[in-house]
């Protein structure tokens, strides 16, 4: 007690110096944030450098060409007019001169093979010398290639811009996207553009905008709520400062260390604001109650008493919340690791600074505790009457509450197994031009990204007649899958040559002749489609896919594997499927791993924290059961409303477990302290509800308000996360004021 009093005296004595230091640190942090804060939603934040899937993706890009591809569609009157092709050629010249562009491709660059004089030459697919009817006839013989260049009605032209591999251009992606648009607009006023770089840029812009809006809205909503929740208007400035100081310092730390916001970490400021204000409300309510009941105490003594009574429950609520977020650190996804670490740093800052700020703030105040009242008040609502009703209800109907709640809990645990794990890439993007352009392009092209299938022979090369026949069988099977489109490989060129020069592939033609001829295709073909590796051991098939859910991508990859095994002997041939879609499809496994590891780690550590806090195993189990209830009901909501676990909602269970325990700890702390008072568990719980009830309602309202702000996000996935968190926090309060009291009144002794 003396040490605490001496610490408070020290803080008050040097309060001006502490204020100056905090002001300087906030100024430096604000400067860092304004100048260095940026958004990074690149692939590298989702996968560790040594992750085999990520490394395979990078290696594939370096060897077979990047799939960082802009797909642009130009609406035209007639795609076969010479003026349109000339304009495309001019655009190629401008685009190809940019340092980050590997190649570009369109009808103006496309070629087709001609066999003459015992060799294959490549001629331009479009030539003004050929009639429109002749062009269309030629296009019909290369359908999988030409349908990626021009729509069936010849009213749209497609233009592709392939960038250098991901690590080369990732940092400059936003600048690159802007420059690409500027170049295109020099030639075309009307265009639609999509592809991985465009979507990534849209994610980043949306994140930056929403994180700013969330911050402003959170401050506004918290201020309005505090006007109702605080026992006096004099506490408002102290509450807002206890929120602002740790947030500003944390953002300064993040930017100083060179980290950026992403779709996950953008939520940190909003989440920390509501946590900080929750602790501030608890401390202020206890301080005010102590001021009413102990009017004879001096300011130092009153502060000491209030901080002593608030420190233990606030410490354990911070600890359990800390555990919930730190559990994210064991996730295999770097974005979750960063989210967990920086939120934990923010929680520690908030916990420490809320006491420093409130002590300094209270030291400047003189107040008549008994006559003070909130600025805004709901006259029709009596908090004390509500708490008395709750106490009577949980005493009278405790058995019924326990039976009904336990049945809901059991059904919720069953519902856990019905929750889907699936990330819809379109749900990561807000409505807007990027999403509209994507839909338009996919409606005409039936794809917006591509997969590269590499079939490698372990013994011979891929140019032999029998191997080509197997490759053709494989590609024909791929053609029947509606989730894929336009597979392109040497098979397409071979089929075209067979129609134009059937003599080339007659049975009496030597194996060496065919091998030599096919090898010339690789030498002269367009580099946009990588048909062979340099040693001809590997043949490539490029095919298009739409923006799909991870479950659909898994289905696509599984179908490809099945078709490969039915076409090739897997002992002699190996298949590798490459492209961003392959890496993206792995998210389901990572999300499941995150949920499993993070939740059970958080659950185990939280149980230990409660046990240490309560010091009684039976009571700890009784207290823990209601804290599982919100997660069980969350599972019911997700299964009934068909809301899957995705990259946003994947972190929800460990976080919500930590949050659900906060109000429980405050209530149980007073309940356990009441053991010094003679009385039954019912009497002690009723006293605890009367003492902490107002703070429980206040902090829950603050948390629900903060998460409802997140639920206003234009990004569907983030919106679901905010809404589910708000519902879970509200349910946590309901279980704390009904289920928990009923269990303790019935079973504790």
C-alpha positions in Angstrom: 0.0 0.0 0.0 2.8 2.4 0.9 4.7 1.6 -2.3 1.6 2.3 -4.4 1.0 5.5 -2.5 4.6 6.6 -3.0 4.3 5.8 -6.8 1.2 7.9 -7.1 2.9 10.7 -5.2 5.9 10.5 -7.5 3.7 10.7 -10.6 1.8 13.7 -9.3 5.0 15.4 -8.2 6.5 15.2 -11.6 3.3 15.4 -13.6 4.4 18.4 -15.6 7.6 16.7 -16.7 5.6 13.5 -17.6 3.1 15.5 -19.6 6.0 17.2 -21.5 7.7 13.9 -22.2 4.4 12.3 -23.4 3.7 15.4 -25.6 7.1 15.2 -27.2 6.8 11.4 -27.8 3.3 11.9 -29.3 4.6 14.7 -31.5 7.4 12.5 -32.8 5.1 9.6 -33.3 2.5 11.8 -35.1 5.3 13.1 -37.4 6.5 9.5 -38.2 2.9 8.4 -38.8 2.0 11.2 -41.2 5.2 10.9 -43.2 5.8 7.1 -43.2 2.5 5.4 -42.7 1.7 3.3 -45.8 -0.3 0.3 -46.8 1.1 -3.0 -47.9 -1.3 -5.8 -48.9 1.2 -7.6 -51.0 1.6 -11.4 -51.2 4.7 -11.3 -48.9 2.6 -10.3 -45.9 0.7 -13.5 -46.1 3.6 -15.9 -46.5 7.0 -16.2 -44.8 10.1 -15.9 -47.0 11.0 -19.6 -46.4 7.4 -20.8 -47.0 7.7 -23.6 -49.7 4.6 -22.4 -51.5 5.8 -18.9 -51.6 9.3 -19.8 -52.7 7.9 -22.1 -55.4 5.7 -19.3 -56.7 8.7 -16.9 -56.8 10.9 -19.5 -58.6 8.1 -20.2 -61.1 7.9 -16.5 -62.0 11.6 -16.2 -62.5 11.7 -19.2 -64.8 8.4 -19.2 -66.6 7.2 -15.5 -66.4 5.4 -13.4 -63.9 1.7 -13.7 -63.4 1.6 -10.1 -62.3 -0.5 -9.3 -65.3 -2.7 -6.3 -66.1 -5.7 -7.4 -68.2 -7.2 -4.5 -70.2 -10.3 -4.6 -72.3 -11.0 -1.9 -74.9 -14.5 -1.6 -76.3 -14.4 -0.8 -80.1 -16.7 -0.6 -83.0 -14.8 -3.2 -85.0 -11.8 -5.0 -83.6 -10.6 -6.0 -87.1 -10.1 -2.5 -88.4 -6.5 -1.6 -89.3 -6.7 1.6 -87.2 -7.4 -0.4 -84.1 -4.4 -2.6 -84.6 -2.1 0.3 -85.3 -3.3 2.0 -82.1 -2.5 -1.3 -80.2 1.0 -1.3 -81.8 1.6 2.3 -80.6 0.4 1.3 -77.1 2.8 -1.7 -77.1 5.8 0.6 -77.9 4.9 2.8 -75.0 4.2 0.0 -72.5 7.2 -2.1 -73.4 9.6 0.8 -72.8 8.7 0.8 -69.1 11.4 -0.7 -66.8 9.0 -2.9 -64.9 7.3 -4.5 -67.9 8.5 -7.9 -69.0 6.3 -8.1 -72.1 2.9 -7.2 -73.4 0.5 -9.1 -75.7 -2.5 -8.4 -77.9 -3.9 -9.1 -81.3 -1.3 -6.7 -82.7 1.6 -8.9 -81.4 0.1 -12.4 -81.8 1.6 -14.8 -84.3 0.6 -18.0 -85.9 2.8 -20.8 -87.3 3.4 -21.6 -91.0 5.1 -24.7 -92.2 7.1 -24.3 -95.4 10.4 -25.5 -96.8 10.8 -28.1 -94.0 10.7 -25.5 -91.2 8.2 -23.5 -89.1 8.0 -19.8 -89.4 5.7 -17.4 -87.5 3.7 -14.7 -89.2 1.5 -12.0 -87.7 -2.0 -13.3 -86.8 -3.5 -10.0 -88.0 -2.6 -8.5 -91.3 -4.6 -5.8 -93.2 -3.9 -7.7 -96.4 -6.3 -10.5 -95.4 -10.0 -9.9 -95.7 -12.2 -9.7 -92.6 -13.8 -13.0 -93.6 -10.3 -14.6 -94.0 -9.2 -13.2 -90.6 -12.2 -14.7 -88.9 -11.6 -18.0 -90.6 -8.0 -18.0 -89.4 -9.1 -17.1 -85.8 -11.6 -20.0 -85.7 -8.7 -22.4 -86.1 -6.9 -21.1 -83.0 -9.9 -20.6 -80.7 -8.1 -20.9 -77.3 -5.6 -18.2 -78.3 -7.9 -15.8 -80.3 -10.7 -15.8 -77.7 -8.1 -14.2 -75.3 -7.4 -11.5 -77.8 -10.8 -10.5 -79.1 -14.4 -11.2 -78.1 -16.7 -13.3 -80.2 -18.6 -10.3 -81.5 -15.4 -8.4 -82.3 -16.5 -5.5 -80.1 -13.7 -5.7 -77.6 -10.0 -6.1 -77.8 -7.8 -7.5 -74.9 -4.4 -6.2 -74.0 -2.1 -7.9 -71.5 0.8 -6.3 -69.6 3.1 -8.8 -67.9 5.3 -7.3 -65.2 8.6 -8.5 -63.9 8.5 -11.1 -61.0 6.7 -10.1 -57.8 9.7 -9.3 -55.6 11.0 -6.9 -58.2 7.8 -4.8 -58.5 6.0 -5.3 -55.2 7.2 -2.2 -53.4 6.4 0.0 -56.4 3.1 -1.6 -57.3 0.9 1.4 -56.5 3.1 3.8 -58.6 3.2 1.2 -61.4 -0.6 0.9 -61.6 -0.9 4.7 -61.8 1.7 4.9 -64.6 0.1 2.1 -66.5 -3.2 3.9 -66.5 -1.7 7.2 -67.6 0.0 5.5 -70.6 -3.3 3.7 -71.6 -5.3 6.9 -71.3 -3.0 8.5 -73.9 -4.5 6.0 -76.4 -7.9 5.0 -75.1 -10.5 7.0 -73.2 -12.8 4.0 -72.6 -11.3 0.9 -71.1 -11.6 -1.7 -68.3 -8.6 -2.9 -66.4 -8.1 -5.7 -63.9 -5.6 -8.3 -62.9 -3.6 -8.9 -59.7 -1.7 -5.6 -59.6 -5.0 -3.6 -60.1 -6.8 -5.5 -57.4 -3.9 -5.2 -55.0 -3.8 -1.5 -55.5 -7.5 -1.3 -54.9 -7.1 -3.2 -51.6 -4.4 -0.8 -50.5 -6.3 2.3 -51.3 -9.4 1.0 -49.6 -7.5 0.0 -46.5 -5.9 3.4 -46.1 -9.2 5.2 -46.6 -11.1 2.9 -44.2 -8.5 3.0 -41.4 -8.8 6.8 -41.4 -12.6 6.8 -41.4 -12.7 4.1 -38.7 -10.4 6.2 -36.5 -12.5 9.4 -36.9 -15.8 7.5 -36.3 -14.4 5.6 -33.3 -13.3 8.9 -31.6 -16.8 10.4 -32.3 -18.8 7.4 -31.1 -16.6 6.9 -28.0 -17.1 10.6 -27.1 -20.8 10.4 -27.4 -20.9 7.1 -25.4 -18.7 8.6 -22.7 -21.2 11.5 -22.3 -23.7 8.8 -21.2 -21.4 6.4 -19.4 -19.1 8.6 -17.3 -20.5 9.7 -13.9 -19.3 13.3 -14.5 -18.4 15.5 -17.5 -15.1 16.3 -15.7 -13.8 12.8 -16.6 -14.3 13.2 -20.4 -10.9 14.7 -21.3 -9.1 12.2 -19.1 -10.9 9.3 -20.9 -10.1 10.6 -24.3 -6.4 11.2 -23.5 -6.1 7.7 -22.1 -7.3 6.5 -25.5 -5.3 8.8 -27.7 -1.8 8.6 -26.1 -1.2 4.8 -26.5 -2.7 4.8 -30.0 -0.5 7.6 -31.3 2.6 6.1 -29.7 1.8 2.6 -31.1 1.4 4.0 -34.7 4.8 5.8 -34.2 6.4 2.5 -33.2 4.9 0.6 -36.2 6.0 3.2 -38.7 9.4 3.7 -37.1 10.1 0.0 -37.5 9.2 0.1 -41.1 6.0 -1.8 -41.0 2.9 -0.9 -42.9 -0.9 -1.3 -42.4 -2.6 -4.2 -44.2 -6.2 -5.5 -44.3 -5.7 -7.1 -40.9 -3.6 -4.5 -39.0 -5.8 -1.6 -40.1 -8.2 -2.7 -37.3 -5.6 -2.2 -34.6 -6.3 1.5 -33.8 -10.1 1.0 -33.6 -9.7 -2.1 -31.4 -7.2 -0.5 -29.1 -9.4 2.6 -28.7 -12.3 0.6 -27.4 -10.0 -1.4 -25.1 -8.4 1.7 -23.7 -11.7 3.4 -23.0 -13.0 0.2 -21.3 -10.2 0.3 -18.8 -10.6 4.0 -18.3 -14.3 3.6 -17.6 -13.6 0.9 -15.1 -11.0 3.0 -13.3 -13.2 6.1 -13.3 -16.2 4.3 -12.0 -14.3 2.7 -9.2 -12.6 6.1 -8.3 -16.0 7.8 -8.3 -17.6 5.1 -6.2 -14.7 5.3 -3.7 -15.1 9.1 -3.7 -18.8 8.8 -2.7 -18.3 6.2 0.1 -15.0 7.6 1.4 -15.4 11.4 1.4 -13.0 11.8 4.3 -10.0 10.5 2.3 -7.4 12.8 0.9 -6.8 12.9 -2.9 -3.7 10.7 -2.6 -5.5 8.2 -0.4 -8.5 8.2 -2.6 -6.4 7.6 -5.7 -4.5 4.8 -3.9 -7.7 3.1 -2.9 -9.2 3.3 -6.4 -6.1 2.1 -8.2 -5.6 -0.8 -5.7 -9.2 -2.0 -6.3 -9.0 -1.6 -10.1 -5.5 -2.8 -10.8 -5.9 -6.5 -10.2 -9.1 -7.0 -12.4 -7.8 -4.6 -15.1 -4.4 -6.4 -15.1 -6.1 -9.8 -15.6 -8.5 -8.5 -18.3 -5.5 -7.0 -20.1 -3.6 -10.3 -19.7 -6.4 -12.5 -21.1 -6.9 -10.1 -24.0 -3.1 -10.0 -24.5 -3.2 -13.9 -24.6 -5.9 -13.9 -27.2 -4.0 -11.6 -29.5 -0.6 -13.1 -28.8 -2.0 -16.5 -29.7 -2.1 -15.1 -33.3 1.7 -15.1 -33.3 1.8 -18.8 -33.7 -0.2 -18.5 -36.9 1.7 -19.4 -40.1 0.5 -16.1 -41.7 2.9 -13.1 -41.2 -0.1 -10.7 -41.4 -1.6 -12.4 -38.3 1.8 -12.5 -36.5 2.2 -8.8 -37.0 -1.4 -8.2 -35.9 -0.8 -10.2 -32.7 2.5 -8.6 -31.8 1.6 -5.0 -32.4 -1.8 -5.3 -30.7 -0.1 -6.8 -27.7 2.4 -3.9 -27.6 -0.6 -1.5 -27.8 -2.4 -3.3 -25.0 0.6 -3.0 -22.7 1.0 0.7 -23.6 -2.8 1.2 -23.0 -2.7 -0.6 -19.6 0.3 1.4 -18.3 -0.7 4.8 -19.7 -4.3 4.6 -18.7 -3.1 4.7 -15.1 -0.6 7.4 -15.7 -3.1 9.6 -17.5 -5.9 9.0 -15.0 -3.7 9.7 -12.0 -2.4 13.0 -13.6 -5.9 13.9 -14.7 -7.5 13.2 -11.3 -4.8 15.2 -9.6 -6.0 18.3 -11.3 -9.6 17.7 -10.4 -11.7 18.9 -7.5 -15.1 17.3 -7.4 -18.2 16.9 -5.4 -18.8 13.2 -6.0 -22.3 13.1 -4.6 -23.9 15.7 -6.8 -22.0 15.1 -10.0 -23.9 13.3 -12.8 -23.4 12.4 -16.5 -23.8 15.1 -19.1 -26.4 13.0 -21.0 -28.9 10.8 -19.2 -31.8 8.4 -20.1 -34.4 9.4 -17.5 -36.6 6.5 -18.2 -33.8 4.0 -17.5 -32.7 3.1 -14.0 -29.5 1.1 -13.9 -29.9 0.2 -10.2 -33.4 -1.2 -10.8 -32.1 -3.2 -13.8 -29.3 -4.8 -11.7 -31.8 -5.6 -8.9 -34.1 -7.2 -11.4 -31.2 -9.3 -12.8 -30.1 -10.4 -9.3 -33.7 -11.5 -8.5 -34.1 -13.2 -11.9 -30.8 -15.3 -11.7 -31.7 -16.3 -8.1 -35.2 -17.4 -8.9 -34.6 -19.1 -12.2 -31.0 -20.2 -11.9 -31.8 -23.9 -12.7 -33.8 -23.0 -15.8 -31.1 -20.5 -17.0 -28.4 -23.2 -16.5 -30.4 -25.9 -18.5 -31.3 -23.6 -21.4 -27.8 -22.1 -21.6 -26.1 -25.5 -21.5 -28.3 -26.8 -24.3 -27.4 -23.7 -26.4 -23.7 -24.3 -25.5 -23.9 -28.0 -26.7 -25.6 -27.0 -29.9 -23.0 -24.3 -30.5 -20.2 -26.8 -30.0 -21.9 -29.0 -32.6 -22.2 -26.0 -35.0 -18.4 -25.5 -34.9 -18.1 -28.5 -37.2 -20.6 -26.9 -39.7 -18.7 -23.6 -40.1 -17.1 -23.5 -43.5 -13.5 -22.4 -44.1 -13.4 -20.4 -47.3 -12.0 -17.1 -48.5 -13.8 -15.4 -51.4 -11.3 -13.1 -53.1 -14.2 -10.8 -54.2 -15.1 -10.3 -50.5 -11.7 -8.7 -49.9 -12.5 -5.9 -52.3 -15.0 -3.1 -51.8 -17.5 -2.1 -54.4 -16.1 0.4 -56.8 -14.4 0.7 -60.2 -11.8 -2.0 -59.6 -14.6 -4.5 -58.8 -16.8 -3.3 -61.6 -14.0 -3.6 -64.2 -13.2 -7.1 -62.9 -16.8 -8.2 -63.5 -16.9 -6.7 -67.0 -13.7 -8.3 -68.1 -14.6 -11.7 -66.6 -18.0 -11.5 -68.3 -16.3 -11.2 -71.7 -13.0 -13.1 -71.1 -14.2 -15.7 -68.6 -11.0 -15.2 -66.7 -8.8 -12.5 -65.0 -5.8 -14.5 -63.9 -3.9 -17.5 -65.1 -2.4 -20.8 -64.0 0.7 -22.4 -65.4 0.8 -26.2 -65.5 4.3 -27.6 -66.0 4.6 -31.3 -67.0 8.1 -32.6 -66.6 9.5 -35.8 -68.0 11.9 -37.6 -65.7 13.6 -39.5 -68.5 13.0 -38.2 -72.1 12.0 -34.8 -73.5 8.4 -33.6 -74.1 8.7 -33.3 -77.9 8.1 -37.0 -78.7 5.0 -38.0 -80.6 3.6 -40.3 -77.8 4.2 -37.6 -75.2 2.5 -35.0 -77.3 -0.5 -37.3 -77.6 -0.7 -37.7 -73.8 -0.4 -33.9 -73.5 -3.3 -33.5 -75.9 -5.5 -35.9 -74.0 -4.7 -34.0 -70.8 -5.5 -30.6 -72.3 -8.8 -31.9 -73.8 -9.9 -33.0 -70.3 -9.0 -29.5 -69.0 -11.1 -28.0 -71.7 -14.3 -29.6 -70.2 -13.8 -28.0 -66.8 -16.1 -24.9 -66.5 -13.9 -23.3 -63.8 -11.0 -23.1 -66.3 -10.8 -21.4 -69.7 -8.7 -21.4 -72.8 -5.8 -23.7 -72.1 -2.8 -22.9 -74.4 0.1 -25.1 -75.0 2.1 -26.6 -77.9 -1.0 -28.8 -78.5 -2.9 -25.7 -79.9 0.0 -25.0 -82.3 0.3 -28.7 -83.2 -3.5 -29.0 -83.9 -3.4 -25.9 -86.1 -0.4 -27.2 -88.1 -2.1 -30.6 -88.5 -5.1 -28.8 -90.2 -2.9 -26.7 -92.4 0.0 -29.1 -93.1 -1.3 -32.7 -92.4 1.8 -34.2 -94.1 4.0 -33.0 -91.2 2.4 -35.4 -88.7 1.8 -38.5 -90.9 2.9 -41.8 -89.4 5.8 -42.2 -91.9 7.4 -39.0 -90.7 10.5 -39.7 -88.6 10.6 -39.1 -84.9 13.6 -36.8 -85.3 11.8 -34.7 -87.9 8.8 -34.1 -85.6 11.1 -33.3 -82.7 13.1 -30.8 -84.7 10.0 -29.1 -86.1 8.2 -28.9 -82.7 11.3 -27.4 -81.1 11.1 -24.5 -83.6 7.8 -23.6 -82.1 9.5 -22.8 -78.8 12.2 -20.8 -80.5 9.8 -18.5 -82.5 6.6 -18.4 -80.4 5.4 -15.5 -78.4 7.1 -15.2 -75.0 3.8 -14.4 -73.3 3.0 -18.2 -73.4 5.9 -20.3 -72.2 5.5 -23.6 -74.1 8.7 -25.4 -73.1 11.6 -25.1 -70.8 15.0 -24.5 -72.4 16.0 -28.2 -72.2 12.5 -29.4 -73.5 12.1 -31.6 -70.4 9.1 -29.5 -69.4 6.0 -28.5 -71.4 3.8 -25.8 -70.2 0.0 -25.3 -70.3 -1.4 -21.8 -69.6 -5.0 -21.6 -68.7 -7.3 -18.8 -67.4 -9.4 -18.7 -64.2 -11.8 -16.2 -62.7 -11.5 -14.7 -59.2 -12.7 -17.8 -57.3 -13.2 -18.8 -53.7 -10.4 -20.8 -52.1 -12.8 -23.8 -52.0 -13.4 -23.5 -55.7 -9.6 -23.2 -56.4 -9.0 -26.3 -54.4 -11.6 -28.0 -56.6 -9.8 -26.7 -59.7 -6.4 -27.9 -58.5 -7.8 -31.3 -57.5 -9.5 -31.7 -60.9 -6.2 -30.9 -62.6 -4.3 -33.5 -60.5 -7.0 -36.1 -61.3 -6.8 -35.4 -65.1 -3.1 -35.5 -65.0 -2.9 -38.9 -63.3 -5.4 -40.3 -65.8 -3.3 -39.0 -68.8 0.3 -39.6 -67.7 2.2 -42.2 -65.8 3.1 -40.4 -62.6 6.3 -42.5 -62.2 7.7 -41.0 -65.4 6.1 -37.5 -65.4 5.7 -34.9 -62.8 3.1 -32.1 -62.6 3.6 -28.7 -61.0 0.8 -26.2 -60.8 2.0 -22.6 -60.5 0.5 -19.2 -60.2 -0.9 -16.9 -57.5 -4.1 -18.9 -57.4 -2.2 -21.9 -56.2 -0.7 -19.9 -53.3 -4.1 -18.3 -52.5 -5.8 -21.7 -52.4 -3.5 -22.6 -49.5 -5.1 -20.0 -47.3 -7.8 -22.5 -46.2 -5.2 -24.8 -44.6 -3.5 -21.8 -43.0 -6.8 -20.5 -41.6 -7.6 -23.9 -40.1 -4.1 -24.1 -38.6 -4.5 -20.6 -37.2 -7.8 -21.4 -35.6 -6.6 -24.6 -34.1 -3.3 -23.5 -32.7 -4.3 -19.9 -31.7 -7.6 -20.9 -30.0 -6.2 -23.8 -28.0 -3.1 -21.8 -27.0 -5.3 -18.9 -25.9 -7.8 -21.2 -24.2 -5.0 -23.0 -22.2 -3.2 -19.9 -21.1 -6.5 -18.1 -20.3 -7.5 -21.0 -18.1 -4.2 -20.8 -16.2 -4.7 -17.0 -15.8 -8.2 -17.5 -14.4 -7.0 -20.3 -12.1 -4.2 -18.1 -10.7 -6.7 -15.2 -10.4 -9.5 -17.2 -8.7 -7.3 -19.7 -6.8 -10.0 -22.4 -6.9 -10.2 -25.0 -9.5 -14.0 -25.7 -9.3 -14.8 -22.0 -9.4 -12.4 -21.5 -12.3 -14.2 -24.2 -14.3 -17.6 -22.7 -13.5 -16.3 -19.3 -14.6 -14.8 -20.6 -17.8 -17.9 -22.3 -19.1 -19.9 -19.1 -19.7 -16.9 -17.7 -21.6 -17.1 -20.5 -24.1 -20.8 -19.7 -24.6 -20.2 -16.5 -26.8 -17.9 -18.5 -29.1 -20.5 -21.3 -29.3 -23.3 -18.9 -30.3 -20.8 -17.3 -32.7 -20.5 -20.7 -34.4 -24.3 -21.0 -34.5 -24.6 -17.6 -36.2 -21.8 -18.5 -38.8 -23.3 -21.9 -39.7 -26.9 -20.6 -39.9 -26.0 -17.5 -41.9 -23.4 -19.3 -44.0 -20.6 -17.0 -43.0 -17.3 -18.8 -43.5 -14.0 -18.4 -41.7 -11.8 -16.4 -44.1 -8.6 -14.3 -43.8 -10.4 -11.7 -41.7 -12.6 -13.8 -39.5 -9.9 -16.4 -39.0 -8.5 -14.6 -35.9 -11.9 -14.1 -34.3 -12.0 -17.0 -31.8 -8.8 -16.3 -29.9 -9.5 -12.6 -29.8 -13.1 -13.1 -28.7 -12.1 -15.6 -26.0 -9.8 -12.9 -24.5 -12.5 -10.2 -24.7 -15.3 -12.4 -23.3 -13.3 -12.9 -20.1 -12.8 -9.2 -19.4 -16.2 -8.5 -17.9 -16.1 -11.9 -16.2 -12.9 -11.1 -14.4 -14.3 -7.7 -13.1 -17.4 -9.4 -11.8 -15.6 -12.4 -10.3 -13.0 -10.2 -8.7 -15.6 -8.5 -6.6 -17.5 -11.8 -6.0 -14.3 -13.4 -4.6 -13.4 -10.3 -2.6 -16.9 -10.5 -1.0 -15.9 -13.8 0.7 -14.7 -11.7 3.6 -18.4 -10.8 4.0 -20.6 -13.3 5.7 -23.2 -14.5 3.1 -24.2 -17.1 0.6 -22.9 -17.2 -3.0 -26.2 -15.5 -4.0 -25.5 -12.6 -1.6 -21.9 -12.2 -2.8 -22.9 -12.3 -6.5 -25.7 -9.8 -5.9 -23.2 -7.4 -4.2 -20.7 -7.9 -7.0 -23.3 -7.1 -9.7 -24.4 -3.9 -7.8 -20.7 -2.8 -7.6 -19.5 -3.6 -11.1 -22.8 -3.8 -13.1 -22.6 -0.2 -14.4 -19.0 -0.7 -15.6 -19.9 -4.0 -17.3 -22.7 -2.3 -19.3 -20.4 0.7 -20.1 -17.5 -1.3 -21.4 -19.7 -3.7 -23.4 -21.4 -0.7 -25.1 -18.0 0.8 -25.9 -16.7 -2.5 -27.4 -19.9 -3.2 -29.3 -19.8 0.4 -30.6 -16.2 0.0 -31.8 -16.8 -3.3 -33.6 -20.0 -1.9 -35.2 -17.9 0.8 -36.7 -15.7 -1.9 -38.2 -18.9 -3.5 -39.5 -19.6 -0.4 -41.6 -16.6 -1.4 -43.8 -17.2 -1.5 -47.5 -15.1 -4.7 -47.7 -17.5 -7.6 -47.1 -15.0 -9.7 -45.2 -14.0 -6.9 -42.8 -17.7 -6.1 -42.4 -18.5 -9.7 -41.3 -15.6 -9.6 -38.8 -16.9 -6.4 -37.2 -20.5 -7.6 -37.1 -19.5 -11.0 -35.6 -17.3 -9.4 -33.0 -20.1 -7.0 -32.0 -22.6 -9.8 -31.6 -20.1 -11.9 -29.7 -19.2 -9.1 -27.2 -23.0 -8.5 -26.6 -23.5 -12.2 -26.0 -20.5 -12.2 -23.6 -22.3 -9.6 -21.5 -25.6 -11.6 -21.5 -23.8 -14.8 -20.4 -22.0 -12.8 -17.7 -25.1 -11.3 -16.2 -27.3 -14.5 -16.6 -25.4 -17.7 -17.0 -22.4 -17.0 -14.8 -24.4 -15.8 -11.8 -26.7 -18.8 -12.2 -23.8 -21.2 -12.2 -22.1 -19.7 -9.2 -25.3 -19.3 -7.2 -26.1 -23.0 -7.9 -22.8 -24.8 -7.7 -20.2 -22.6 -5.9 -19.7 -22.9 -2.2 
